[in-house]
């Protein structure tokens, strides 16, 4: 004979039937059900009140919760109201915005961040969290030691691309501008304006596209050459490895999550006008988790290295051996041609003596030894 499983509901109903309809004593029915007589009387009372069919499990939630004070209720309403306005913000940002850790509200938060997260879960406002993979992080210790620069991907039919410039230490957005075109001359004015407003950084990190870096040919790009002349170093992430520019990439994800509609405008001027508000909100309103809930604007300090009125010429040591790069990116020395790179077309380079021979230098940056870049070229007549 197969085993027959019964639910707690069925056990209660059987006890009630045995006592109320079959005349079995409460003590005997309690022994058969494996419960105390007190529990049996409780079940019987419910059967008499609600009927045998109404003996379902009741909620154990208390009718009143003394710990839910008016203050906590008001805090919960504040959280849900702000969440409705900022649907992309999680518990950390909501808590940091409503009860900042510094200023007049220090220590005045009525609840902790976990309580905010619990309220969001109860309201069904938290997306399922996947497995978190620990990331290798780095950041500069001071503002303007490193800026991160990149274009955000956008559908081609909009006719422009957002160019983002962020300070690595403070996450402060220095520029967010729509750029039409893909040459250095198209986006250089955006950087020049940032230099004029915030000063010069020590270094700029970007990827290997959009004229930022030469990966297929010799020498710097015009973009790199201009930065070197300003005394700004350049760094580039590994090919197909956007994690190197993680902060500006994360900024782009935030733009897509919180300001997707504002990013896409029919007119470039309208996009530029709306994006001013995005930058203001990101820098001065939106708390940043990496900054302990502070806003980037409270952390960033402008650079003490001021931008010159115009782009200076490359520094050349007095008495140095120099050559001018032609439009094809070549120089001549002893009736022979050498490749210096088309990014240096029209510029003067130095030839410095090293143990291996003469080496091409530009703005104190080593380009290549002459013996490695020699080209055949017919002598001038």
SULZIRA-V467102 format. One record per backbone hydrogen bond with DSSP energy under -0.5 kcal/mol. CO is the residue of the C=O (numbers start at 1). NH is the residue of the N-H. E is the energy in kcal/mol with one decimal. If there is no record, write none. Layout:
<<CO:NH:E> <CO:NH:E>>
//
This chain:
<<3:5:-0.5> <7:11:-2.1> <8:12:-2.0> <9:13:-2.2> <10:14:-2.4> <11:15:-2.1> <12:16:-2.4> <13:17:-2.3> <14:18:-2.5> <15:19:-1.9> <16:20:-2.9> <17:21:-2.1> <17:22:-1.4> <18:24:-2.6> <19:23:-0.5> <25:29:-2.4> <26:30:-2.3> <27:31:-2.1> <28:32:-2.3> <29:33:-1.8> <30:34:-1.1> <30:35:-2.3> <36:40:-2.2> <37:41:-2.6> <38:42:-1.8> <39:43:-2.3> <40:44:-2.5> <41:45:-2.4> <42:46:-1.7> <43:47:-2.2> <44:48:-2.5> <45:49:-1.7> <46:50:-3.3> <47:51:-1.7> <51:54:-1.4> <52:55:-1.0> <64:66:-0.5> <65:68:-1.5> <67:69:-1.6> <69:73:-2.4> <70:74:-2.3> <71:75:-2.1> <72:76:-2.5> <73:77:-2.0> <74:78:-2.1> <75:79:-2.3> <76:80:-2.4> <77:81:-2.2> <78:82:-2.4> <79:83:-2.5> <80:84:-1.7> <81:85:-1.2> <82:86:-2.5> <86:89:-1.7> <90:94:-2.3> <91:95:-2.6> <92:96:-2.5> <93:97:-2.4> <94:98:-2.4> <95:99:-2.5> <102:105:-0.6> <103:106:-1.3> <105:108:-2.6> <112:116:-1.4> <113:117:-2.3> <114:118:-2.3> <115:119:-2.3> <116:120:-2.1> <117:121:-2.1> <118:122:-2.6> <119:123:-1.7> <120:125:-3.0> <121:124:-1.5> <125:127:-0.5> <131:133:-0.6> <132:134:-0.6> <135:137:-0.6> <142:145:-1.3> <144:202:-2.7> <146:168:-2.7> <147:205:-3.4> <148:166:-2.6> <150:164:-3.0> <152:162:-0.5> <155:158:-1.6> <156:159:-1.7> <161:179:-2.7> <162:152:-2.9> <162:164:-0.5> <163:177:-2.0> <164:150:-1.9> <165:174:-2.5> <165:175:-1.5> <166:148:-3.1> <167:171:-1.9> <172:167:-2.3> <172:174:-0.8> <175:165:-2.2> <177:163:-3.1> <179:161:-2.0> <179:181:-0.5> <183:186:-0.9> <183:187:-1.1> <184:188:-2.3> <185:189:-0.5> <187:190:-0.8> <187:191:-1.2> <188:192:-2.6> <189:193:-2.1> <190:194:-1.7> <191:195:-2.8> <192:196:-2.1> <193:197:-1.7> <194:198:-3.1> <195:199:-1.9> <198:303:-2.6> <202:233:-2.3> <203:147:-2.1> <204:235:-2.7> <205:149:-2.7> <206:237:-1.5> <209:212:-2.1> <211:223:-0.5> <213:215:-0.7> <221:225:-2.8> <222:226:-2.1> <223:227:-1.8> <224:228:-2.6> <225:229:-1.8> <226:230:-1.0> <227:230:-0.5> <227:232:-2.8> <228:231:-1.3> <231:233:-0.5> <233:204:-2.0> <235:206:-2.0> <238:241:-1.4> <241:244:-1.6> <242:245:-1.0> <243:246:-1.3> <245:249:-2.1> <246:250:-2.3> <247:251:-2.0> <248:252:-1.8> <249:253:-1.7> <250:254:-2.1> <251:255:-2.3> <252:256:-2.2> <253:257:-2.1> <254:258:-2.9> <255:259:-2.3> <259:263:-1.8> <260:264:-0.8> <261:264:-0.8> <263:265:-0.8> <267:271:-2.0> <268:272:-2.6> <269:273:-2.1> <270:274:-2.4> <271:275:-2.4> <272:276:-0.8> <273:277:-0.6> <274:277:-0.8> <274:278:-1.2> <275:279:-2.5> <276:280:-2.0> <277:281:-2.5> <278:282:-2.8> <279:283:-2.6> <280:284:-2.2> <281:285:-1.9> <281:286:-2.5> <282:296:-0.6> <283:297:-3.2> <285:287:-0.5> <288:291:-1.1> <288:293:-2.2> <289:292:-1.8> <291:294:-1.0> <294:288:-2.3> <295:298:-1.4> <296:299:-1.6> <296:300:-2.3> <304:306:-1.0> <305:200:-3.4> <317:320:-1.9> <320:322:-0.6> <321:351:-2.8> <323:349:-3.0> <325:346:-2.5> <326:329:-2.1> <329:340:-3.2> <329:341:-1.8> <330:326:-2.8> <331:338:-2.5> <333:336:-1.0> <336:333:-2.5> <337:375:-3.4> <338:331:-2.6> <338:340:-0.5> <341:344:-1.8> <342:345:-1.8> <344:347:-2.6> <347:325:-3.0> <349:323:-2.0> <350:352:-0.6> <350:361:-2.5> <351:321:-0.6> <352:359:-2.4> <354:357:-1.3> <357:354:-2.1> <358:370:-2.5> <359:352:-2.7> <360:367:-3.0> <360:368:-0.9> <361:350:-2.8> <362:365:-1.7> <365:362:-2.5> <368:360:-3.1> <369:372:-1.3> <369:373:-0.6> <370:373:-1.4> <373:339:-2.7> <375:337:-1.0>>
//
